């Protein structure tokens, strides 16, 4: 998924076997493979990105569990608060 996804962006849970084991446990507890979710926010880090979903408030997931439903354009990427830190 696009790590600079903005609030409202749609992503699909495409994998529950990536990331660390504790991240997989959290994902399996809250996510359904193939289900579409709505981004609440992403926090981009130097080696991973945390994703919070509107449907699961208060829980962060690793971005590796998701694919974009529709790509987000680069102009929108630049609106993300972390974009200029890494570009």
C-alpha positions in Angstrom: 0.0 0.0 0.0 1.0 3.6 -0.4 2.6 4.6 2.9 1.5 8.2 2.4 -2.2 7.2 2.2 -4.4 10.0 3.5 -7.5 9.8 5.7 -10.3 8.2 3.8 -8.1 6.2 1.4 -9.4 2.7 0.9 -7.1 -0.4 1.4 -7.7 -4.1 1.2 -6.3 -6.6 3.7 -4.2 -8.7 1.3 -2.0 -10.7 3.7 -1.9 -11.7 7.3 1.5 -13.6 7.2 3.9 -10.6 6.9 5.4 -8.5 9.6 6.5 -9.7 13.0 4.6 -12.4 14.8 3.0 -10.0 17.4 1.8 -7.9 14.5 0.3 -10.9 12.8 -1.5 -11.8 16.0 -3.0 -8.3 16.2 -4.0 -8.3 12.6 -5.6 -11.8 12.8 -7.6 -10.6 15.8 -9.0 -7.5 14.0 -8.8 -7.9 10.2 -10.5 -10.1 7.6 -8.5 -11.2 4.6 -9.9 -9.6 1.4 -11.9 -7.0 3.4 -11.8 -3.3 2.4 -10.9 -0.8 5.1 -10.7 3.0 5.4 -7.5 4.8 6.5 -7.7 7.0 9.5 -4.0 7.8 9.5 -0.6 6.5 8.7 2.6 7.2 10.6 5.6 6.7 8.4 8.9 5.5 10.0 12.3 4.9 8.6 11.8 1.1 8.4 8.0 0.6 8.8 4.7 2.4 8.6 1.9 2.1 11.1 -1.7 2.2 9.8 -4.8 3.1 11.8 -8.2 2.2 10.3 -11.5 4.0 10.8 -13.1 0.6 11.3 -10.7 -0.4 14.1 -10.0 2.7 16.1 -7.1 2.8 18.5 -5.2 -0.1 16.9 -2.1 0.3 14.7 -1.3 -2.3 12.0 1.8 -2.7 9.9 1.3 -1.5 6.3 2.5 -4.8 4.9 -1.0 -6.3 5.5 -2.7 -4.0 2.9 -2.9 -3.1 -0.8 -4.4 0.0 -2.2 -7.9 -0.4 -3.6 -7.3 2.6 -5.9 -3.9 4.2 -6.2 -3.4 7.6 -4.6 -1.7 10.3 -6.7 1.7 11.8 -5.9 0.1 15.2 -5.4 -1.9 13.7 -2.6 1.2 12.0 -1.2 2.8 15.4 -0.8 -0.1 16.4 1.5 0.8 13.7 4.0 2.6 15.1 7.1 5.5 12.7 6.8 6.1 13.0 3.1 8.8 15.6 3.2 10.7 13.9 6.0 11.5 11.0 3.7 11.5 12.6 0.2 
